[in-house]
Amino acid sequence: MRLFVVVALTGLVAGCGVLENFNADINAIGRQIVADWKERPDVAAAQFEYRHGLDLGEHMTVEVMVHADKITETTVDDLVEIAKRDYWRGTWRDVGTSYLVYSTDDPPYADKPGEAEPIAQGKIEFDGDPAASYGPRPTQPSK
């Protein structure tokens, strides 16, 4: 019985770092990007992962898989613009956000991570004046 209590307490203490630092607005941005991507007829699937915790910091990755027969020269640019717009309009925070774009010709598989080659990848970054392109950004709430 004593061993069970020690193991349970260790699990609770170890789990604290994962639950800390969660920001609902960042999670909502990931959901919004995925929802907007899925509305496009060229998108086969989309998902996001938001990692957070005192020991992890914060980072979000958004992934989209595009139908191979619908990829055009502007497909990736359009998808990245959607992600930038939703991120900019969704929060005043700066959280490292990466994107991965895959083709249905070489999709990622959960049981074989890292084997698929993305057709594009990068970080959500802003040049110039993003407010001119995407509108105003939310401001930090006063305390």
FENCOR-V744856 format. One record per residue. N is the residue number from 1. OMEGA is omega as a letter, one per 20 degrees, with the letter a starting at -180 (* if undefined). Layout:
BEGIN
n->[N	N]
omega->[OMEGA	OMEGA]
END
This chain:
BEGIN
n->[1	2	3	4	5	6	7	8	9	10	11	12	13	14	15	16	17	18	19	20	21	22	23	24	25	26	27	28	29	30	31	32	33	34	35	36	37	38	39	40	41	42	43	44	45	46	47	48	49	50	51	52	53	54	55	56	57	58	59	60	61	62	63	64	65	66	67	68	69	70	71	72	73	74	75	76	77	78	79	80	81	82	83	84	85	86	87	88	89	90	91	92	93	94	95	96	97	98	99	100	101	102	103	104	105	106	107	108	109	110	111	112	113	114	115	116	117	118	119	120	121	122	123	124	125	126	127	128	129	130	131	132	133	134	135	136	137	138	139	140	141	142	143]
omega->[a	r	r	a	r	r	a	r	r	r	r	r	r	a	a	a	a	a	a	r	r	r	a	a	r	r	r	r	r	r	a	r	a	a	r	r	a	r	a	a	r	a	r	a	r	r	r	r	r	r	a	r	a	a	a	a	r	r	r	r	r	a	r	r	a	r	a	a	a	r	r	r	a	a	a	r	r	r	r	r	r	a	r	a	a	r	a	a	a	a	r	a	r	r	r	a	r	r	r	r	a	r	r	r	a	a	r	r	a	a	r	a	r	a	r	r	r	r	r	r	r	r	r	a	a	r	r	a	a	r	r	a	a	a	a	r	r	r	r	r	r	a	*]
END
